[in-house]
Amino acid sequence: MRPHILTLSLIQEYRSKLYEEEKSKATIDKYLRDIRAFYHFLPDDKKVVKAEVIHYKELLLMKYKASSINSMLIALNVFFTHQHWDDCRIKLLKVQKSAFRDSEEGMSKDEYARLIEAANDENKPRLAMALQTICSTGIRVSELQYITVEAVKDGKVVVNNKGKVRIILIPPELQKCLKQYCAETGKSKGMIFTTKNGKPIDRSNIWREMKNLSAKAHVEEKKVYPHNLRHLFAVTYYEKEKNIIYLSDVLGHSSMETTRIYTRINDAEHFRRISGMGLVLSEH
């Protein structure tokens, strides 16, 4: 059997395959980022064997949490399948689902408000509006491109992502803010959130600008990333409406299990509940 050699040209060819499969840009970037990290880990001959993949997995265990490691390993396994390197595929870590979420990882409404205030103080109106748009609608960063002047006028956004089409309603308060923002920036048609070159802003643009606000907003840097805004929307919606089916539709999830992640109470609330059960009857 011919040896499996991982090359940069092979990774580039894989990018084209993912594009042809109509994977989202975020998915393509994520998969390629994980594969390149593995490429740089390999010895100089770049020969891929199962033992090297296992060693890589062991190194990841010392640096990342289980869910992140599994995400990286999935990217490698999918790539190996594409290349017919099935002998290199590796088992994922078994992760027991938690009944509650870590309150230290989620962003609170107060922390979100401080980020918006900091963005305005730093004279970053585009960032402030982008953060509010994500958090008040629950869209992904990659879906900001669908927020157009025309959509704001209609009060709804037609999102076409990963081959699925869904409609997102724009709250009246957000409509008013976006219209004012468009008037101030001279946007009369098309995408609202763009770079200087007219391209849609992406996750890296938002992520970098958000990180720069963390100190001024007094929010832990580990909490400051775009997906946490979508998470805050989901948690806030579910706490108010308790409708997981509609929430799943709004978020564009294929599986209800994905949505359930957002419906778990945080660990502080879980602690409060079990502490109030009255099942400890005596002290020693």
Phi, psi and omega per residue, in radians:
M1 nan 2.349 3.133
R2 -1.157 2.471 3.140
P3 -1.173 2.641 3.096
H4 -1.565 1.991 -3.138
I5 -1.989 2.133 3.136
L6 -1.581 2.110 3.136
T7 -2.144 2.801 3.119
L8 -1.128 -0.594 3.130
S9 -1.186 -0.615 3.101
L10 -1.138 -0.691 3.105
I11 -1.132 -0.686 3.136
Q12 -1.155 -0.680 3.090
E13 -1.111 -0.630 -3.139
Y14 -1.143 -0.619 3.074
R15 -0.992 -0.765 3.140
S16 -1.108 -0.669 3.130
K17 -1.125 -0.752 3.137
L18 -1.111 -0.673 3.121
Y19 -1.120 -0.738 3.131
E20 -1.143 -0.486 3.091
E21 -1.424 0.032 3.099
E22 1.106 0.621 3.013
K23 -1.225 2.638 3.133
S24 -1.215 2.775 3.135
K25 -1.035 -0.701 -3.124
A26 -1.090 -0.723 3.132
T27 -1.153 -0.773 3.131
I28 -1.059 -0.841 -3.136
D29 -1.065 -0.697 -3.114
K30 -1.162 -0.855 -3.141
Y31 -1.041 -0.800 -3.107
L32 -1.173 -0.628 3.104
R33 -1.082 -0.756 -3.135
D34 -1.199 -0.669 -3.135
I35 -1.220 -0.684 3.113
R36 -1.136 -0.649 3.113
A37 -1.078 -0.716 3.093
F38 -1.165 -0.682 3.109
Y39 -1.003 -0.786 -3.117
H40 -1.257 -0.372 3.084
F41 -1.307 -0.581 -3.045
L42 -1.091 2.688 3.059
P43 -1.119 3.051 -3.023
D44 -1.025 -0.535 -3.105
D45 -1.355 -0.187 3.082
K46 1.001 0.506 3.107
K47 -1.422 2.260 -3.088
V48 -1.801 2.052 3.039
V49 -2.298 2.811 -3.064
K50 -1.001 -0.679 -3.120
A51 -1.048 -0.687 3.139
E52 -1.189 -0.665 3.133
V53 -1.151 -0.700 3.108
I54 -1.120 -0.741 3.098
H55 -1.062 -0.723 3.112
Y56 -1.074 -0.755 3.113
K57 -1.041 -0.726 3.133
E58 -1.119 -0.661 3.103
L59 -1.178 -0.665 3.122
L60 -1.093 -0.588 -3.130
L61 -1.061 -0.444 -3.121
M62 -1.509 -0.146 -3.035
K63 -2.106 -0.487 -2.998
Y64 -2.268 2.844 3.065
K65 -1.392 2.829 -2.999
A66 -0.985 -0.763 -3.099
S67 -1.098 -0.651 3.125
S68 -1.205 -0.710 3.128
I69 -1.083 -0.794 3.132
N70 -1.059 -0.659 3.109
S71 -1.075 -0.716 3.122
M72 -1.204 -0.702 -3.126
L73 -1.196 -0.613 3.075
I74 -1.053 -0.767 3.127
A75 -1.033 -0.739 3.126
L76 -1.175 -0.778 -3.120
N77 -1.071 -0.715 3.117
V78 -1.115 -0.724 3.110
F79 -1.100 -0.796 3.132
F80 -1.042 -0.700 3.117
T81 -1.097 -0.744 3.115
H82 -1.041 -0.646 -3.091
Q83 -1.541 -0.012 -3.080
H84 1.108 0.601 3.069
W85 -1.760 0.920 -3.033
D86 -1.083 -0.436 3.131
D87 -1.239 -0.155 3.141
C88 -1.739 -0.170 -3.121
R89 -1.071 2.586 -3.027
I90 -2.290 2.639 -3.138
K91 -1.292 2.531 3.078
L92 -1.407 2.850 3.064
L93 -1.289 2.491 3.062
K94 -1.478 2.101 -3.092
V95 -2.081 2.073 3.092
Q96 -1.305 2.290 -3.132
K97 -1.175 2.331 3.132
S98 -1.501 2.547 3.125
A99 -1.383 -0.171 -3.124
F100 -2.515 2.841 -3.138
R101 -1.796 2.764 -3.129
D102 -1.338 2.035 -3.105
S103 -1.196 -0.315 -3.128
E104 -1.403 -0.203 -3.114
E105 -1.702 -0.565 -3.113
G106 -1.330 2.722 3.108
M107 -1.702 2.341 3.114
S108 -1.516 2.916 3.096
K109 -1.089 -0.670 3.132
D110 -1.118 -0.729 3.131
E111 -1.170 -0.675 3.083
Y112 -1.075 -0.767 -3.141
A113 -1.098 -0.652 3.138
R114 -1.201 -0.587 3.081
L115 -1.137 -0.756 3.125
I116 -1.110 -0.756 3.129
E117 -1.083 -0.725 3.133
A118 -1.146 -0.687 3.118
A119 -1.088 -0.730 3.108
N120 -1.181 -0.691 3.115
D121 -1.103 -0.579 -3.137
E122 -1.509 0.137 -3.140
N123 1.017 0.869 3.100
K124 -2.118 1.229 -3.087
P125 -1.105 -0.604 3.127
R126 -1.094 -0.768 3.137
L127 -1.132 -0.784 -3.138
A128 -1.031 -0.745 -3.126
M129 -1.269 -0.639 3.129
A130 -1.124 -0.755 3.135
L131 -1.107 -0.736 3.141
Q132 -1.194 -0.596 3.122
T133 -1.160 -0.777 3.116
I134 -1.115 -0.816 -3.018
C135 -1.270 -0.507 -3.089
S136 -1.629 -0.119 3.103
T137 -2.099 -0.382 -3.134
G138 1.433 0.208 -3.132
I139 -1.310 2.837 3.044
R140 -1.401 2.781 3.091
V141 -1.017 -0.707 -3.119
S142 -1.115 -0.295 -3.100
E143 -1.642 0.002 3.085
L144 -1.056 -0.444 -3.128
Q145 -1.111 -0.363 -3.136
Y146 -1.490 -0.126 3.077
I147 -1.436 1.712 -3.098
T148 -1.982 2.923 3.084
V149 -1.036 -0.713 -3.125
E150 -1.147 -0.693 -3.140
A151 -1.149 -0.679 3.128
V152 -1.112 -0.705 3.107
K153 -1.113 -0.652 -3.140
D154 -1.338 -0.404 -3.114
G155 1.434 0.202 3.117
K156 -2.668 2.679 -3.101
V157 -2.100 2.302 3.046
V158 -1.687 1.933 -3.088
V159 -1.769 2.208 3.090
N160 -2.036 1.743 -3.062
N161 -2.363 2.302 3.120
K162 0.964 0.620 3.101
G163 1.370 0.090 3.135
K164 -2.000 2.393 3.130
V165 -1.952 2.255 3.088
R166 -2.477 2.785 -3.119
I167 -1.902 2.248 3.104
I168 -1.950 2.209 3.096
L169 -1.454 2.461 3.114
I170 -1.728 2.059 -3.131
P171 -0.997 2.513 -3.126
P172 -0.915 -0.693 -3.132
E173 -1.103 -0.692 3.123
L174 -1.240 -0.670 3.080
Q175 -0.960 -0.826 -3.111
K176 -1.067 -0.781 -3.129
C177 -1.152 -0.720 -3.130
L178 -1.186 -0.660 3.100
K179 -1.111 -0.720 3.122
Q180 -1.147 -0.713 3.124
Y181 -1.093 -0.745 3.135
C182 -1.114 -0.698 3.132
A183 -1.130 -0.698 -3.105
E184 -1.271 -0.506 -3.100
T185 -1.767 0.002 3.096
G186 1.320 0.410 3.108
K187 -1.461 2.067 -3.123
S188 -1.996 -0.248 3.108
K189 -2.836 2.861 3.067
G190 1.327 -2.867 -3.100
M191 -1.051 2.447 -3.129
I192 -1.539 -0.736 -3.061
F193 -1.749 1.709 -3.097
T194 -2.302 2.847 3.033
T195 -1.416 3.141 3.117
K196 -1.086 -0.454 -3.128
N197 -1.547 0.053 3.106
G198 1.502 0.087 3.107
K199 -1.519 2.680 3.126
P200 -1.134 2.420 3.083
I201 -1.207 2.534 -3.098
D202 -2.024 -3.057 -3.072
R203 -1.025 -0.719 -3.102
S204 -1.126 -0.654 3.090
N205 -1.061 -0.892 -3.106
I206 -1.144 -0.808 -3.090
W207 -1.008 -0.828 -3.109
R208 -1.098 -0.793 -3.136
E209 -1.173 -0.637 3.115
M210 -1.125 -0.790 -3.126
K211 -1.013 -0.648 -3.134
N212 -1.182 -0.261 -3.127
L213 -1.645 -0.268 -2.964
S214 -0.998 -0.774 -3.111
A215 -1.153 -0.799 -3.120
K216 -1.135 -0.606 -3.113
A217 -1.493 -0.097 -3.113
H218 1.007 0.815 3.076
V219 -2.132 2.330 -3.130
E220 -0.969 2.339 -3.066
E221 -1.031 -0.582 -3.110
K222 -1.152 -0.309 3.123
K223 -1.566 -0.257 -2.978
V224 -1.634 1.572 3.036
Y225 -2.692 2.683 -2.988
P226 -0.948 -0.718 -3.056
H227 -1.135 -0.425 3.127
N228 -1.170 -0.399 3.070
L229 -1.249 -0.758 3.075
R230 -1.109 -0.653 3.108
H231 -1.118 -0.754 3.136
L232 -1.100 -0.700 3.078
F233 -1.030 -0.843 -3.074
A234 -1.106 -0.801 -3.132
V235 -1.112 -0.785 -3.129
T236 -1.106 -0.744 3.139
Y237 -1.106 -0.817 -3.068
Y238 -1.168 -0.687 3.119
E239 -1.087 -0.528 -3.102
K240 -1.511 -0.743 -2.987
E241 -1.850 -0.445 -3.115
K242 0.956 0.658 -3.127
N243 -2.106 1.581 -3.045
I244 -1.261 -0.492 -3.124
I245 -1.169 -0.849 3.135
Y246 -1.173 -0.679 3.115
L247 -1.039 -0.718 3.121
S248 -1.076 -0.698 3.106
D249 -1.144 -0.770 -3.120
V250 -1.098 -0.718 -3.113
L251 -1.342 -0.291 3.133
G252 1.359 0.556 3.141
H253 -1.448 2.460 3.079
S254 -1.417 -0.504 -3.095
S255 -2.120 2.402 3.093
M256 -1.143 -0.455 -3.135
E257 -1.108 -0.592 3.093
T258 -1.122 -0.721 -3.133
T259 -1.174 -0.563 -3.104
R260 -1.054 -0.414 3.104
I261 -0.986 -0.637 -3.070
Y262 -1.443 -0.191 -3.063
T263 -1.655 -0.089 3.133
R264 -1.278 2.497 3.064
I265 -1.262 2.792 3.109
N266 -1.417 2.926 -3.028
D267 -1.139 -0.546 3.117
A268 -1.136 -0.730 3.118
E269 -1.205 -0.675 3.098
H270 -1.068 -0.751 3.127
F271 -1.078 -0.742 -3.139
R272 -1.081 -0.721 -3.099
R273 -1.173 -0.806 -3.101
I274 -1.272 -0.467 3.114
S275 -1.238 -0.428 -3.110
G276 -1.652 0.196 -3.095
M277 -1.397 -0.322 3.090
G278 1.225 0.529 -3.084
L279 -1.717 -0.080 3.006
V280 -1.617 1.994 -2.953
L281 -1.730 -0.312 -3.131
S282 -2.671 2.769 3.137
E283 -2.041 2.614 3.132
H284 -2.096 nan nan
